[in-house]
Amino acid sequence: QVQLVESGGGLVQPGGSLRLSCAASGLTFGRYVMHWYRQAPGKQRELVASITSESTNYADSVKGRFTISRDNVKNMVYLQMNSLIPEDTAVYYCNAVRAPSGVAYWGQGTQVTVSS
């Protein structure tokens, strides 16, 4: 059974930092492209960052502030978020996609709130 478990969310002041973690189990982790998505109240879920074994990609809104990384030994993916702004407030979800089949799994999400 595949499980993705996010952690690390919370309340942070503008300009602060958080590090999200996603622990994966039940899958051959190295064969999956890993993504972080977020969904703010009343908005559609949006892709924040992606990582393969060779490359990373970021949404324009987080470039230069967020860094995605993975540890294929520990089956973990991380999202380091710096210089947080209120617009980053959302539930953040970990997503794993197996290429080329497209089979995908989601975590339950972790809340990030940026507020003074």
Disulfide bonds with the S-S distance in Angstrom:
Cys22-Cys94 2.13
